[in-house]
Amino acid sequence: MFNWYSDLTKPEKRTYWACFSGWGLDAMDTQMYALAIPTLIALWGMTRGEAGILGTTVLIMASLGGWIAGILADRYGRVRILQITILWFSAFTLLSAFTNSFWQLMVTRGLQGLGFGGEWAVGAVLISETIRPQVRGRAVGSLQAGWAIGYGVAVLLSTLLFSTLEPSLAWRVLFAIGLLPTLLVLWIRRHIEEAPVFAQNLREHAADRPSIWAVFDGSTRVTTFKAILLTFGIYGGNYVMITWLPAYLKLALHLSITNVGGYLAINILGSFAGAFLNGWMADRFGRRRTFIVIACLQAIAVAVYTLAPITLPITLVLGFVLGTLQSGTAAGTGAYIAELFPTRIRASAQGLCGNAGRAIGAIMPAMVGVLSAKFELGAAMGLCACFSYLLVVIAALMLPETRGRDLTHVDATSTPATNESAGPMPGNRADSATGH
């Protein structure tokens, strides 16, 4: 599961850690809002519905930002646009610290979402095009562990700040800290090379500037909509839990700030493990089977966690399982979407399919806020999340298998061949001679 890393070349390792750290910073800045929800509800008198709308706004704007950044990355390069997106979302995280109302925060959070969606889309394409096919699932999937680390840092900062400062000040300091790691990540970005697949395509087709609507051309339209359905289900379910879990632990289970941090830490450890589990399964058993199995298990785990009368110790243990499966569904999207589309529109497709799924899936956190006015918060979370994971299974059944695909040979006019019947992927060292 882990020996693939030693076979990576120096450029591959640099790109890996650059994307890993960038995704971690992205997670830290994004999760600060979820951790501040209970405080903002108390200080500003926000309703749960308004809190859900704020979370939804970010995800909708992330869809637009991902598409825009993807289009620009297809024209001007992955690394350059990546630097711009990380500057963007960090700056608006800082500005969120100075807001004083629901509407002000909606503006800054919405603009932050543009960079959030852009960073994920461009980073996922960069790493997918840099890593060789034999280990792409494990390498790209393990980047999801960066999200767990960023989330963990946000939880630690939140626990520390809310334990030592007045709530009215603590949430502002939390958002302001979101700017600090930017310089380090930008330095890393400047020391990585452009994706080899993209550089080759640029040399051979320098004059080819695809339309912004190319992802909806007849040859790719069906694949685009199926991929959006897949990510809709994944992120709809995941963002229900990511957005509302801190509030559920505090408002429904009545845990203290310190205990909420402990429960979230267990969930985050599970997220870290899930990233590696997905990548290993995707490379060994195929992309589609991995999505189906993990989504089914996640639906069961969410239903038990939010709907069954379980004790606090069981809640703590099950939180690890939830984190593992939650990360497992999301970890596979980067490599899979990259394998579905040709190089000339790959970043545009990654940005649109990945983030359109976020935007449509953003309905689910908002629905939880609305439904919680009539049902218990746990019941609202469970119903919305389980429905979302059902959509993952449906979409995975309709999409083709792409395991081991050479990204230089993806043809927009044909459907990727299915290799479900293929056996386990060969060992890394034997395959390393094939290069990119």
Solvent accessible surface area in square Angstrom, and as a share of the most:
residue,aa,sasa,rsa
1,M,84,0.37
2,F,125,0.52
3,N,97,0.50
4,W,8,0.03
5,Y,69,0.26
6,S,64,0.41
7,D,22,0.11
8,L,10,0.05
9,T,60,0.35
10,K,136,0.58
11,P,54,0.34
12,E,1,0.00
13,K,61,0.26
14,R,110,0.40
15,T,2,0.01
16,Y,8,0.03
17,W,119,0.42
18,A,0,0.00
19,C,4,0.03
20,F,22,0.09
21,S,36,0.23
22,G,0,0.00
23,W,18,0.06
24,G,10,0.09
25,L,9,0.05
26,D,0,0.00
27,A,0,0.00
28,M,11,0.05
29,D,0,0.00
30,T,10,0.06
31,Q,2,0.01
32,M,0,0.00
33,Y,6,0.02
34,A,4,0.03
35,L,19,0.09
36,A,0,0.00
37,I,0,0.00
38,P,16,0.10
39,T,13,0.07
40,L,0,0.00
41,I,37,0.19
42,A,83,0.64
43,L,77,0.38
44,W,65,0.23
45,G,58,0.56
46,M,8,0.04
47,T,80,0.47
48,R,80,0.29
49,G,20,0.20
50,E,57,0.25
51,A,0,0.00
52,G,0,0.00
53,I,82,0.41
54,L,0,0.00
55,G,7,0.07
56,T,16,0.09
57,T,27,0.16
58,V,3,0.02
59,L,6,0.03
60,I,90,0.45
61,M,49,0.22
62,A,0,0.00
63,S,17,0.11
64,L,86,0.43
65,G,5,0.05
66,G,0,0.00
67,W,41,0.14
68,I,80,0.40
69,A,5,0.04
70,G,0,0.00
71,I,24,0.12
72,L,67,0.33
73,A,0,0.00
74,D,15,0.08
75,R,69,0.25
76,Y,101,0.38
77,G,3,0.02
78,R,0,0.00
79,V,18,0.10
80,R,148,0.54
81,I,9,0.05
82,L,0,0.00
83,Q,38,0.17
84,I,96,0.49
85,T,10,0.06
86,I,0,0.00
87,L,92,0.46
88,W,101,0.35
89,F,0,0.00
90,S,0,0.00
91,A,41,0.32
92,F,36,0.15
93,T,1,0.01
94,L,46,0.23
95,L,84,0.42
96,S,0,0.00
97,A,4,0.03
98,F,137,0.57
99,T,6,0.03
100,N,94,0.48
101,S,39,0.25
102,F,24,0.10
103,W,175,0.61
104,Q,85,0.38
105,L,0,0.00
106,M,37,0.17
107,V,93,0.53
108,T,17,0.10
109,R,7,0.02
110,G,3,0.03
111,L,55,0.27
112,Q,0,0.00
113,G,0,0.00
114,L,33,0.17
115,G,3,0.02
116,F,0,0.00
117,G,0,0.00
118,G,0,0.00
119,E,4,0.02
120,W,19,0.07
121,A,0,0.00
122,V,0,0.00
123,G,5,0.05
124,A,9,0.07
125,V,0,0.00
126,L,0,0.00
127,I,0,0.00
128,S,0,0.00
129,E,3,0.01
130,T,6,0.03
131,I,3,0.02
132,R,11,0.04
133,P,11,0.07
134,Q,31,0.14
135,V,1,0.01
136,R,4,0.01
137,G,4,0.04
138,R,25,0.09
139,A,0,0.00
140,V,8,0.04
141,G,1,0.01
142,S,0,0.00
143,L,15,0.07
144,Q,22,0.10
145,A,0,0.00
146,G,0,0.00
147,W,13,0.05
148,A,1,0.00
149,I,80,0.41
150,G,3,0.03
151,Y,5,0.02
152,G,16,0.16
153,V,58,0.33
154,A,0,0.00
155,V,6,0.03
156,L,130,0.64
157,L,38,0.19
158,S,10,0.06
159,T,34,0.20
160,L,107,0.53
161,L,17,0.09
162,F,26,0.11
163,S,70,0.45
164,T,93,0.54
165,L,62,0.31
166,E,125,0.56
167,P,62,0.39
168,S,59,0.38
169,L,89,0.44
170,A,0,0.00
171,W,2,0.01
172,R,65,0.24
173,V,45,0.26
174,L,0,0.00
175,F,0,0.00
176,A,35,0.27
177,I,37,0.19
178,G,0,0.00
179,L,62,0.31
180,L,131,0.65
181,P,40,0.25
182,T,5,0.03
183,L,142,0.71
184,L,115,0.57
185,V,4,0.03
186,L,8,0.04
187,W,144,0.51
188,I,36,0.18
189,R,0,0.00
190,R,152,0.55
191,H,81,0.36
192,I,16,0.08
193,E,108,0.49
194,E,56,0.25
195,A,0,0.00
196,P,52,0.33
197,V,10,0.06
198,F,6,0.03
199,A,27,0.21
200,Q,71,0.32
201,N,32,0.17
202,L,81,0.40
203,R,178,0.65
204,E,108,0.48
205,H,93,0.42
206,A,68,0.52
207,A,100,0.77
208,D,57,0.29
209,R,126,0.46
210,P,13,0.08
211,S,66,0.42
212,I,74,0.38
213,W,144,0.51
214,A,6,0.04
215,V,1,0.01
216,F,51,0.21
217,D,70,0.36
218,G,55,0.53
219,S,60,0.39
220,T,7,0.04
221,R,109,0.40
222,V,93,0.53
223,T,27,0.16
224,T,0,0.00
225,F,108,0.45
226,K,55,0.23
227,A,0,0.00
228,I,19,0.10
229,L,48,0.24
230,L,0,0.00
231,T,0,0.00
232,F,28,0.12
233,G,0,0.00
234,I,0,0.00
235,Y,11,0.04
236,G,0,0.00
237,G,0,0.00
238,N,4,0.02
239,Y,9,0.03
240,V,0,0.00
241,M,2,0.01
242,I,16,0.08
243,T,11,0.06
244,W,0,0.00
245,L,6,0.03
246,P,3,0.02
247,A,1,0.01
248,Y,18,0.07
249,L,1,0.00
250,K,63,0.27
251,L,59,0.29
252,A,40,0.31
253,L,51,0.25
254,H,149,0.66
255,L,18,0.09
256,S,60,0.39
257,I,62,0.32
258,T,91,0.53
259,N,76,0.39
260,V,13,0.08
261,G,10,0.09
262,G,36,0.35
263,Y,34,0.13
264,L,1,0.00
265,A,44,0.34
266,I,51,0.26
267,N,4,0.02
268,I,13,0.06
269,L,103,0.51
270,G,0,0.00
271,S,6,0.04
272,F,77,0.32
273,A,40,0.31
274,G,0,0.00
275,A,0,0.00
276,F,31,0.13
277,L,53,0.26
278,N,2,0.01
279,G,0,0.00
280,W,77,0.27
281,M,28,0.12
282,A,5,0.04
283,D,3,0.01
284,R,98,0.36
285,F,84,0.35
286,G,1,0.01
287,R,6,0.02
288,R,39,0.14
289,R,112,0.41
290,T,2,0.01
291,F,4,0.02
292,I,38,0.19
293,V,70,0.40
294,I,3,0.01
295,A,0,0.00
296,C,59,0.35
297,L,86,0.43
298,Q,0,0.00
299,A,24,0.18
300,I,109,0.55
301,A,7,0.06
302,V,0,0.00
303,A,31,0.24
304,V,57,0.33
305,Y,9,0.03
306,T,12,0.07
307,L,87,0.43
308,A,38,0.29
309,P,141,0.89
310,I,45,0.23
311,T,77,0.45
312,L,81,0.41
313,P,91,0.57
314,I,88,0.45
315,T,6,0.03
316,L,62,0.31
317,V,103,0.59
318,L,27,0.13
319,G,4,0.03
320,F,81,0.34
321,V,57,0.33
322,L,1,0.00
323,G,0,0.00
324,T,19,0.11
325,L,16,0.08
326,Q,12,0.06
327,S,4,0.03
328,G,0,0.00
329,T,0,0.00
330,A,6,0.04
331,A,6,0.04
332,G,10,0.10
333,T,0,0.00
334,G,5,0.05
335,A,4,0.03
336,Y,0,0.00
337,I,1,0.00
338,A,0,0.00
339,E,0,0.00
340,L,10,0.05
341,F,1,0.00
342,P,11,0.07
343,T,13,0.08
344,R,86,0.32
345,I,3,0.02
346,R,1,0.00
347,A,0,0.00
348,S,9,0.06
349,A,0,0.00
350,Q,0,0.00
351,G,0,0.00
352,L,12,0.06
353,C,0,0.00
354,G,0,0.00
355,N,0,0.00
356,A,11,0.08
357,G,0,0.00
358,R,1,0.00
359,A,16,0.12
360,I,69,0.35
361,G,0,0.00
362,A,0,0.00
363,I,86,0.44
364,M,16,0.07
365,P,0,0.00
366,A,19,0.15
367,M,73,0.33
368,V,0,0.00
369,G,3,0.03
370,V,90,0.52
371,L,39,0.20
372,S,14,0.09
373,A,92,0.71
374,K,175,0.74
375,F,104,0.43
376,E,143,0.64
377,L,8,0.04
378,G,6,0.06
379,A,25,0.20
380,A,0,0.00
381,M,0,0.00
382,G,0,0.00
383,L,97,0.48
384,C,9,0.05
385,A,0,0.00
386,C,34,0.21
387,F,100,0.42
388,S,0,0.00
389,Y,2,0.01
390,L,100,0.50
391,L,21,0.10
392,V,0,0.00
393,V,25,0.14
394,I,71,0.36
395,A,0,0.00
396,A,0,0.00
397,L,106,0.53
398,M,87,0.39
399,L,4,0.02
400,P,18,0.11
401,E,0,0.00
402,T,4,0.02
403,R,10,0.04
404,G,29,0.28
405,R,50,0.18
406,D,46,0.24
407,L,4,0.02
408,T,55,0.32
409,H,135,0.60
410,V,14,0.08
411,D,70,0.36
412,A,24,0.18
413,T,108,0.63
414,S,60,0.39
415,T,103,0.60
416,P,8,0.05
417,A,76,0.59
418,T,84,0.49
419,N,45,0.23
420,E,29,0.13
421,S,113,0.73
422,A,46,0.36
423,G,47,0.45
424,P,81,0.51
425,M,43,0.19
426,P,76,0.48
427,G,51,0.49
428,N,10,0.05
429,R,167,0.61
430,A,83,0.65
431,D,16,0.08
432,S,38,0.24
433,A,99,0.76
434,T,87,0.51
435,G,26,0.25
436,H,92,0.41
